């Protein structure tokens, strides 16, 4: 790592080298005369082994980049198609470049690309050093047909960046982009999502107490809060760092990791942690929505659930001996699966998985939960995790939680947990003046059902669900 406190003048050539887990870092406080070449390691082409990369230099022509890098992989059945592609979140599609489509385009600063090499080696990025704050336009296209909230962006500097507050208290990527009046990242997905390049998908890197750093030229996904500009500031730059995304050992908190298996294959993992200054609702930068909302296993917020499935959830430390967490399992009918307590540092409480339809409690500290569902499983309302100091049995009263939420981009209210009820469910909806605007009944033959909000005026409503002794009253915003 090199820091130049004033101006940098390059009379010859200046190359920054890297290997798979170490990256040169350059910070210039003044001006830069001349170009640098960043020789950036890019993973090998293969199934699930590509890399997410962005240019650590400015002004790089796409055609020049392709021509200068013979180790850039090509399609074995079409040598004109190169292993560099862009992502369009309005259609959720990837498009790789040929020399013809690359003509006239730049490898854009702050934008991420999928890339791969033919042998796992470096690619040369030659251009100018960015010495000022940078912005990248991002947009939330979730709800627009096949559109998604995810935007592929990249570190625009030839240096590491502080990702979270443990790396730097104020000058870090998450804090700057989640600041009051400048909320660029969706609060329910307030993390950096990096591709593992090992076939296991994406991992989130959030604002916990472990210092995390973003390598030069690193591409990653963020969930946009709307049509906004994502901020990269020069104050975020640092020469600290090591491997892609994360350095240092994890700080131990009371926590549990649950794995879901099909046979011997891990299909998904979800994580719950207990720590000070957390709530049972949304804790931005600590509670992190799953990149794949249809992941095999996730959790929902204990309070203020808006239908988002979470990969990581943080709860207050005083809830460690008595909390019930909605668990979401997505599995196909006829597919046997098991849920395993992979890791637990909660030594004075039991971890139970409740199946409200079967009326069972499984102590995961002692045995795995196994099931072969007779119908497809999805959504919340059937499964719950109980972390408690008490001993529970199948004779205990079922949780049977009803839930209702309204996503901002949807023109309907979603109601979950219907199949856990022994009776039909009465649904009433009241406007802010207390006038009932909807009164209907839903059967319990489907776990999740929806009620249209088309034609309803925008505003705050109160929904009331009633079934036997179960009752839920909750505020909803229709817009």
N, C-alpha and C positions, 0 to 999 in steps of 0.2 A: 504494500500500500504506500502510495506517495501522495503527499499534500503539498501543493504549491501555493504559498501564501500571497503571492503577487501575480505577475503575468508569466505566461509560458510561451516561449518562442521555439518552434521546432525547425531547425535548420536542415536536418537530415530526415531520418525516419524514427518514429516512436511506436513500438509494438507492445501491447499488453497481452500477456499469455495466460492460459488457463488449462487446467486438467478437469477431470470429471467432478472433483470435489474441492477445488481451490481456484480462486479467481483473482487476478490482479485488480487493484482498485486505485483510481486516479481522481483526485479532487483538486480543482483549480479555482482559487478565489478571485483571480483577476481575469484578464483576457487571454485568449489562445490564438496564436498565429501558426497556421499550418494544420495538417490533418494527422490523426492517429489511426492506427490499425488495431482493432481489438480482435485477437484470435480466440474466439469463444467456443468452448467445448459444446458439441451438440450430440445428442444420443443417437444410437444406431437405428436404422429403419427396421421395423419388425412389428409383429402383432402386439399392440399396446406399448411399444417402446419408443415412440416418437417423443419429441421434446416440445415445450412451449417456449419460444424465444422471441425477443424483440431486439431491434438494433440499439446498441449502446453508443451509437454515433448518429449525427444528423446529416441529411443531404445525401443519402446513399441511394443511387439509382438501382432499381430492381434488376434490369438487364445486366448491368455491370456486375452486380453481386452474383448472379447466376453464372455468368461467364468466368468470373474470377475464382470460383469454388468448384473444382472438379470432383470433390468428395461429396457434394450434395447428391443425395440419392435420387434415382429416377425410377419411374414405373417400369417394371420388367417387361410389360407388354406394350408400353408406349414410351419410348426413350425421350419424347418431346415433353413429357409431363414430369415436372420436378417436384421433389419433396419439400416444397414450401407452399403453404396455403393459408388463406384468410378465413375468418369465421363471420358469418352474417347471422346475428341473433334475431332478425325479423323473420327469418325462415328456418332457423336452426340448421344451417347448411354450411359445409366446408367446401372451398373451391381452391384447387391447386393451380399453380401457374405454369404456363408454357412460355417460351421466349416471345411468342406472338402476343399473349395476353399481358406479359410483363412490360412490354414496350410502352414507355411513357409514364410508368408508375415508379414511385419511390418506395423503399422499405421504410415505412413511416415511423417516426419517433413517437414513443409512447404507446404504440400498437403492438399487440402480440400476434405471432404467427405459429402455425404448426410446422415443424422442420424435422428433418432426419438426415443423417449421413450414412454412407455405405459401409462404414467400419467403426463408427463411434470415435469421432475425431473432431478437430476444430474447423470452424468456418471463419473466414476473414471478413470483418466489417470495417471498411475504411471511410472516414468522414470527419466531420467537425465535432468538437466536444461541446455538449450543452452546458452552459455556465449560468443560465437563468432559470427561474421557476417555469415549469411546463404544465400544460393542461391537455387532457385528452377527452374528447366528447364521448359520452356513454348514454345509453337509453334503456329504459325498461319497456320491453315489448311483450312482457308476459300478458296473456289475455287476448293478444291479437292473433287469433288463429294458431299458427304453429310457432309464433314468436316466443322469446324467452327473456328473462331479466338479466342473463349472464352476458358480460362483455369481456372479450379477450384483450387485455392491455399488457404493458410491459414497463419495466424500469428503464427510463430514458437516459440514465447517466452511466458512465464507465466506472461506477463505484457502487459499493453496497448502499442499501437504504435501510434505515430503522423502520421496522414494521410496526412495532407496538410500544406501549409506554414503558415496558421493562427495558427496552433498548435505549429509549430516551423519553423522559417524562412528558415532553410537549412536542418536540420536533420528530414526529413519527407519522407514518402513512395513515394508520387507522384513526388516530386522534384528529389529525388535520381534516380528514374527509368525513368525520362524524361529528365535527364541532357544531355548536349551536349556530343556526343561521347558515350553515354550510354542509348540510347533511346530504352528501353525494351518494353514500352507500346505504342500501336498504337496511334498516336497523335490525331486522330479523335475520339478516345474513351478513353481519358486520365482521367480516373476516376476509383474508386472502385465501383463495382456493388454488392449490397447486396440483398439477398432474404428477402422479407418482412414477410414471413411466415403467411400471413393473406389472401392469395388468390389473392392479387393484383399484384403479380409478383416481379420484381426487381426495386430497386431504385439506382440511381447513386450518389456518394459522391465525389465531385470534389474539385478544388483548389480555392474556393471562400473565402470570408473573415470570414466565421464562422469556428472556430476551431473544428476539427473532429478527433476522436480517434477510434482506432480499438481494440476491447476487446480481451483479451487472448483467444486463441483457436477459434477465429472467422474465418470461411471460407468465401470466396468471389470470384467473377470472375474478371479477367482482360483480355483485348484484347491484344494478343501478337503482336509485330511489326514484328516478324519473328521467327526463331529458336534461342532463346536467353535465358539467365539466369536472372531471376527476383531477385532483391537484397533486402534482409532484413538486416539492420545493427543494431548493438547494440546501436548506437547513436540515433536511432529512438525510443528506449524504454522510457516509461514514466509511472509514477504511476497515472497520471491524467486520468480521464475518468469516465464514468457512464454506461449508457445503451449501447447496441450494436451499434457501428458505430458513433453515433453523440451525442454531448452534447452542451448546450448553445442555445441561441435564434438566429434566423436568423437576419442578418443585412439587413435593408430595402434598396432596390434600386428601381428605377423606373422599373417596370416589369409587364408582363402579363402572366397569365396561361389560356390556352384554354382546355376545356374538351369536349370530344366527347361522346355522349350518344346514346345507343339503348334503347328506352323507358326510364325507370328510372335508367338504369344501366350504370355506367361510364365505357366506353370501353378503354379510353386512355386519356393521358394528355400531353401537350407540353408547353414549357416555354421559354420566351424571356425576357432577362434582358438588361438594358442599364447601362453602367458604364465607367469610365475613362480608358484610355490606351488600349481600345479594337479596333479591325478593323472589316471591313465588311466580311473579309475572316475567315480562321481558326485561332482561339485563343486556342492553346493547353492548357489543364487543366481547361479551362473555357467553351469551346464548347464541349459538350459531346454527342457522337453518341448514339442512342437508342440501348439498349441491344437486343431488338426485332426489326429488320429492317423492319418487316411487321406490326409494331404496327398500331393501328387504326388512330392515328394522330401524325404527326411529322413535323419538318420544314427542309428546306435545307439552306445551306449557301447563303447569299446574293451575295457574290462574291467567285470565285474559287471553285464552286460546283463540287465535284467529285462523286456525286451520293450517298453520305452517308446521311441517315435520322437522324436528331438530336433530342434528348430529351430536352436538354438545349442548348440555343444559347445566347451568349453575344455580344452586339453591342455597338458601340461608343455612348457616351452620346449626341453628336451633331446630331445623326440620329433620335432622339426621335420624331421630328416633321415632318419627311419626309423620310420614308423608306418603301420599298416593299419587303416582305419576302415570298419566295415560300413555300406553304403549301402542305403537302402530306397527303391524306386521303385514307385509305384502307377500302373499304366497299363492300359488295356483292350486286349485282343487286337485286332490290326489297326490300332491307332492309332500312326502313326509319331511318334516323339518324338526330341528331341536334348537332351543335357546339355552345358551351356556353362560354361566357367570365367569367370564374370562379373567377378570381382575377385580378384587375388592380390597380397599384399605379401610373399610368400615368394620371394626372389630367388635363393636358392642351392639350391633343390630343385625337382624335377619333380612334377607332380600327374598321376597316372595313374588312369584308371577301368578296373578289371578286370571283365570279364564271364566268370564261371567256366564258364557253360554253353557259350558260344561259344569259350572259351579265348583271349580277346584282351585286350591291354592297349592303351588309347588314351591318348596323351600329350595331356592337355587344354590344355597350354601351346601346343600347335601346331594342334590341330584339335578340333572338337566330336565327342562320341560320339553316334552315330545308330543307331536300331534300330526296326524294326516287329515287335513281338512276335507270335508265333503263338498265344499263350495269355495270359490275364490275368496281370499281374505284381503281386505284393504280398509283404510280409514281407522278412526279411533272409535272407542266405545265398547269393545269386547275385552281387550287385554289391559291389565294394569300392573304396575310394579309397586309393591308395598315395601317400604323400608321402615322397619319397626323393631322396637325392643321386645315386643310381645310375640307370643307363639300363636300362629293362626292355623285353622283347620278348615276342612271343607264344610263344616257345620256353621261357620261364621256367616254373617249376613253379607250378601254380595254387594259390591260397590255399585253396580248397575248405573253408571253415570250417564246422564243425557248431556249432550253438548250441542250448541248452535253457534254459527259464526257467519259473517258476511265478508267475503273478500272484496276489495275495492273495485277490481276490474270485472267482477261477475254480477250479472243481473238476477241473482237468486241467493236465497239463504240456504245454507247447508245444515242439516240436522243429523246428528250421529248418535249411536248408542241405542237405536230403536229396537234392535233384535234382543237386547238384554231385558226388555220389559215384558211382563206377563199380560199386560193390557194394551189396548190401543192408546195412542198419545194425543192428547188434546193440545192444540197449538193456538195461542192468541197473540196478536201483535197490536201494540198500542203506539200512537204517535206521541209527540212531546206534550200534547195537551191532555193526554190520558184517554183519548177517544179510541175505541177498538176499531181497527181498520181491517182486521183479518181474524177469522175464527174457523178453524178446520180441524179435522182429525186425521192422523196418520196411522196406518197399520204397522204392526211389529214384524211383518214378514220379510222386511229388508232392513239392514242395519243403518244404511245412509240414504236419506231422501232429500229432495230440494223443494223449495217454495219460491215461485217467481216473484220478483220485485218490480217487474215492468209496469210502468204507469204510476208507481208510487213516488210521491214528492221527496226530494232530498231532505235529509234531516236525521235527527236522533230518534230511535224507536226503542221500545222495550218489548222483548219476546218472552212469553211465558209458556213453558212446557209442563204438562202435568200427566202423570200416569201412576195410578194407585197412590202409594206413599211417596213416590219420587216427584220432585218439583224443581224446575230450574227457571230463574228469572235473570235476564241478562240484557244489557244495553247493546244496541247495534247501530251502526251508522250506515245509512243508505245514501248513495251519491251517484 
